[in-house]
Amino acid sequence: MITNRRSTRARVRPNQPSRRSSRSRPHARRLSPDSGKQKPPTQAFAFFDTRVGRCGITWSDTGIAGVELPDSRDPATLARLARRHPELRPAPPPPYVRQTMAGITALLQGEKTDLSRVRLDMRDVRPFQRRVYEVVRRIAPGTTRTYGDIARSAGSPGAARAVGQALGRNPFAIIVPCHRVLSGDGRIGGFSAAGGIAVKLELLAIEAGGPCRPPALRSSGRSRAVDLRRATRHLRRADPALSRIMDQAGSFRLHMRRSSSVFAALAEAIVHQQLSGKAAVSIHARLRALFPRAHEDLRPRDILAASYRKLRSAGLSHSKVLSLQDLAQRAAAGTIPTLEQLEMMDDEAIIDSLVAVRGIGRWTVEMLLIFRLGRPDILPLDDYGIRKGYAITFRKRALPDRTQLAGHGDRWKPYRTVASWYLWRALELSRL
């Protein structure tokens, strides 16, 4: 009889329902994949805006499960989150998640925000990774450590490579600030988050630069601040057509770019010439990554010490390598004005002094005057965006020539930078 029972049981198909009541098997409910601890945790996600773009965040009932830096589009950011967290659903963030989002946003505005106590869901994090993350979370904003330092603090001297691998799997970008970890020789090291080393450099620059403040246009000579309300009133009275664009675009919000030196600003401008924004940012980041202390900006001696082949390896054209070498030689010889010296020079004097550099034209210096020095009365006559924005604003079929644009721009003096910003916005608004 025993043998017959076993053989009968063996003939029952796996998906055939058993005749025995579930009550006679009390363990069946406990082992069900849809019940108790076997059920995978539900994870929710949301997007939130920051200075570097729209970040994604996911959480569970245990804590923050992941943070993703901005990709090209929201679906791409969500896809990166979903690779680590397949069970995702959109949901309104609970209070502790909103608080975390606010902390990340503040940190990315340059505020010294402490995120080391944010509750994290580390159920899928291995013990070594957890030790590494705990050490990295103690690195203060504006400071850096090396992979070797982290390995020693995590109790595993000599495991610098393993630390790099653990940080490459970091699901908690910004909260576990792996962007603050550099190679032992001072080079920037890798960065697995969206945007790669370009974003790593941007994050370090934000933290080193301090809080982001509203734009401050300053006139030449005495660095006197410009009253933006007066500038707006002047432009509205002088030009009703431009006033309509101002109504659509809202308040003037010029994003000023920080630079440690005139050399660094001009070197970046040379790299960006005739390239799309994304490609230029990537090449500039690769160039900086060739040298130690890249997060502190390029220096003339870096370029002068590098071979032609090394500079080309970053993706630079032949012409741009020659331009960077000429700029570095002039900066090392002391013929490039310092930022302090530029503050005391008028706009045309700055243009005359810098266009002597190979590859630097008037337009490049005008961008420096607007975005680095905050000069209030710059109208880049050769800028396509300005000319196209003018045609849109004034309903012209053809782009204006330099003479026409300059003549109309006289009515915007002495606030032509503000007018230029609104012409750029006119072009953006036309594409919506």
Solvent accessible surface area in square Angstrom, and as a share of the most:
residue,aa,sasa,rsa
1,M,164,0.73
2,I,116,0.59
3,T,104,0.60
4,N,93,0.47
5,R,151,0.55
6,R,171,0.63
7,S,47,0.30
8,T,71,0.41
9,R,170,0.62
10,A,86,0.67
11,R,173,0.63
12,V,74,0.42
13,R,176,0.64
14,P,145,0.91
15,N,134,0.69
16,Q,97,0.43
17,P,118,0.74
18,S,66,0.42
19,R,247,0.90
20,R,145,0.53
21,S,63,0.41
22,S,78,0.50
23,R,222,0.81
24,S,61,0.40
25,R,81,0.29
26,P,109,0.69
27,H,79,0.35
28,A,32,0.25
29,R,196,0.71
30,R,165,0.60
31,L,118,0.58
32,S,36,0.23
33,P,101,0.64
34,D,120,0.62
35,S,28,0.18
36,G,68,0.65
37,K,204,0.86
38,Q,119,0.53
39,K,122,0.52
40,P,80,0.51
41,P,55,0.35
42,T,70,0.40
43,Q,18,0.08
44,A,2,0.02
45,F,21,0.09
46,A,15,0.12
47,F,48,0.20
48,F,16,0.07
49,D,92,0.48
50,T,19,0.11
51,R,66,0.24
52,V,30,0.17
53,G,28,0.27
54,R,96,0.35
55,C,0,0.00
56,G,0,0.00
57,I,0,0.00
58,T,0,0.00
59,W,18,0.06
60,S,7,0.05
61,D,119,0.62
62,T,49,0.28
63,G,0,0.00
64,I,0,0.00
65,A,3,0.02
66,G,0,0.00
67,V,2,0.01
68,E,7,0.03
69,L,0,0.00
70,P,28,0.17
71,D,51,0.27
72,S,81,0.52
73,R,151,0.55
74,D,46,0.24
75,P,81,0.51
76,A,23,0.18
77,T,1,0.01
78,L,51,0.25
79,A,48,0.37
80,R,52,0.19
81,L,3,0.02
82,A,37,0.29
83,R,174,0.63
84,R,103,0.38
85,H,19,0.09
86,P,108,0.68
87,E,102,0.46
88,L,37,0.18
89,R,117,0.43
90,P,100,0.63
91,A,22,0.17
92,P,120,0.76
93,P,28,0.17
94,P,42,0.27
95,P,94,0.59
96,Y,55,0.21
97,V,0,0.00
98,R,131,0.48
99,Q,137,0.61
100,T,7,0.04
101,M,27,0.12
102,A,63,0.49
103,G,12,0.11
104,I,0,0.00
105,T,43,0.25
106,A,23,0.18
107,L,2,0.01
108,L,3,0.02
109,Q,59,0.26
110,G,2,0.02
111,E,82,0.37
112,K,125,0.53
113,T,31,0.18
114,D,103,0.53
115,L,16,0.08
116,S,39,0.25
117,R,222,0.81
118,V,24,0.14
119,R,120,0.44
120,L,21,0.11
121,D,12,0.06
122,M,22,0.10
123,R,126,0.46
124,D,140,0.73
125,V,20,0.11
126,R,163,0.60
127,P,100,0.63
128,F,49,0.21
129,Q,18,0.08
130,R,93,0.34
131,R,101,0.37
132,V,0,0.00
133,Y,0,0.00
134,E,82,0.37
135,V,5,0.03
136,V,0,0.00
137,R,36,0.13
138,R,161,0.59
139,I,9,0.05
140,A,53,0.41
141,P,28,0.18
142,G,42,0.40
143,T,68,0.40
144,T,43,0.25
145,R,77,0.28
146,T,36,0.21
147,Y,34,0.13
148,G,19,0.18
149,D,41,0.21
150,I,0,0.00
151,A,0,0.00
152,R,139,0.51
153,S,53,0.34
154,A,9,0.07
155,G,60,0.58
156,S,24,0.16
157,P,103,0.65
158,G,82,0.78
159,A,23,0.18
160,A,38,0.29
161,R,196,0.72
162,A,36,0.28
163,V,0,0.00
164,G,27,0.26
165,Q,95,0.42
166,A,1,0.01
167,L,10,0.05
168,G,35,0.34
169,R,121,0.44
170,N,11,0.05
171,P,14,0.09
172,F,1,0.00
173,A,7,0.05
174,I,4,0.02
175,I,2,0.01
176,V,0,0.00
177,P,3,0.02
178,C,14,0.09
179,H,1,0.00
180,R,10,0.04
181,V,0,0.00
182,L,4,0.02
183,S,29,0.19
184,G,69,0.66
185,D,83,0.43
186,G,9,0.09
187,R,84,0.31
188,I,3,0.02
189,G,21,0.21
190,G,50,0.48
191,F,27,0.11
192,S,62,0.40
193,A,17,0.13
194,A,6,0.04
195,G,54,0.52
196,G,22,0.21
197,I,39,0.20
198,A,17,0.13
199,V,26,0.15
200,K,0,0.00
201,L,6,0.03
202,E,78,0.35
203,L,1,0.01
204,L,12,0.06
205,A,47,0.37
206,I,6,0.03
207,E,7,0.03
208,A,81,0.63
209,G,30,0.29
210,G,12,0.12
211,P,57,0.36
212,C,48,0.29
213,R,170,0.62
214,P,112,0.71
215,P,30,0.19
216,A,46,0.36
217,L,1,0.01
218,R,93,0.34
219,S,24,0.15
220,S,40,0.26
221,G,20,0.19
222,R,213,0.78
223,S,38,0.24
224,R,160,0.58
225,A,60,0.46
226,V,25,0.14
227,D,60,0.31
228,L,50,0.25
229,R,182,0.66
230,R,139,0.51
231,A,0,0.00
232,T,36,0.21
233,R,124,0.45
234,H,47,0.21
235,L,0,0.00
236,R,87,0.32
237,R,176,0.64
238,A,33,0.26
239,D,2,0.01
240,P,92,0.58
241,A,15,0.12
242,L,0,0.00
243,S,18,0.11
244,R,111,0.40
245,I,16,0.08
246,M,2,0.01
247,D,95,0.49
248,Q,116,0.51
249,A,16,0.12
250,G,34,0.32
251,S,84,0.54
252,F,19,0.08
253,R,138,0.50
254,L,7,0.03
255,H,104,0.46
256,M,52,0.23
257,R,113,0.41
258,R,119,0.43
259,S,26,0.17
260,S,76,0.49
261,S,37,0.24
262,V,3,0.02
263,F,7,0.03
264,A,5,0.04
265,A,4,0.03
266,L,0,0.00
267,A,0,0.00
268,E,43,0.19
269,A,27,0.21
270,I,1,0.01
271,V,0,0.00
272,H,59,0.26
273,Q,38,0.17
274,Q,186,0.83
275,L,72,0.36
276,S,75,0.48
277,G,50,0.48
278,K,163,0.69
279,A,41,0.32
280,A,1,0.00
281,V,70,0.40
282,S,43,0.28
283,I,21,0.11
284,H,16,0.07
285,A,3,0.03
286,R,100,0.36
287,L,0,0.00
288,R,24,0.09
289,A,24,0.18
290,L,37,0.19
291,F,10,0.04
292,P,48,0.30
293,R,99,0.36
294,A,4,0.03
295,H,29,0.13
296,E,94,0.42
297,D,28,0.14
298,L,6,0.03
299,R,70,0.26
300,P,35,0.22
301,R,154,0.56
302,D,12,0.06
303,I,1,0.00
304,L,78,0.39
305,A,90,0.70
306,A,13,0.10
307,S,64,0.41
308,Y,91,0.35
309,R,203,0.74
310,K,69,0.29
311,L,0,0.00
312,R,101,0.37
313,S,78,0.50
314,A,2,0.02
315,G,39,0.38
316,L,4,0.02
317,S,49,0.32
318,H,95,0.43
319,S,60,0.39
320,K,25,0.11
321,V,0,0.00
322,L,54,0.27
323,S,4,0.03
324,L,0,0.00
325,Q,44,0.19
326,D,30,0.16
327,L,0,0.00
328,A,0,0.00
329,Q,104,0.46
330,R,81,0.29
331,A,24,0.18
332,A,66,0.51
333,A,77,0.60
334,G,61,0.59
335,T,88,0.51
336,I,19,0.10
337,P,17,0.11
338,T,68,0.40
339,L,49,0.24
340,E,128,0.57
341,Q,99,0.44
342,L,0,0.00
343,E,54,0.24
344,M,136,0.61
345,M,47,0.21
346,D,79,0.41
347,D,31,0.16
348,E,89,0.40
349,A,38,0.30
350,I,0,0.00
351,I,7,0.04
352,D,96,0.50
353,S,40,0.26
354,L,0,0.00
355,V,59,0.34
356,A,61,0.48
357,V,3,0.02
358,R,116,0.42
359,G,40,0.38
360,I,9,0.04
361,G,35,0.33
362,R,97,0.36
363,W,102,0.36
364,T,6,0.03
365,V,0,0.00
366,E,9,0.04
367,M,24,0.11
368,L,9,0.05
369,L,0,0.00
370,I,0,0.00
371,F,27,0.11
372,R,38,0.14
373,L,12,0.06
374,G,0,0.00
375,R,3,0.01
376,P,13,0.08
377,D,32,0.16
378,I,11,0.05
379,L,12,0.06
380,P,0,0.00
381,L,30,0.15
382,D,76,0.39
383,D,15,0.08
384,Y,121,0.46
385,G,11,0.10
386,I,0,0.00
387,R,69,0.25
388,K,69,0.29
389,G,0,0.00
390,Y,7,0.02
391,A,5,0.04
392,I,57,0.29
393,T,7,0.04
394,F,35,0.15
395,R,186,0.68
396,K,97,0.41
397,R,257,0.94
398,A,75,0.58
399,L,63,0.31
400,P,2,0.01
401,D,85,0.44
402,R,112,0.41
403,T,113,0.66
404,Q,80,0.36
405,L,0,0.00
406,A,33,0.25
407,G,45,0.43
408,H,28,0.12
409,G,0,0.00
410,D,79,0.41
411,R,115,0.42
412,W,0,0.00
413,K,90,0.38
414,P,73,0.46
415,Y,26,0.10
416,R,49,0.18
417,T,1,0.00
418,V,1,0.00
419,A,0,0.00
420,S,0,0.00
421,W,12,0.04
422,Y,5,0.02
423,L,0,0.00
424,W,35,0.12
425,R,43,0.16
426,A,1,0.01
427,L,19,0.10
428,E,87,0.39
429,L,54,0.27
430,S,61,0.39
431,R,170,0.62
432,L,177,0.88
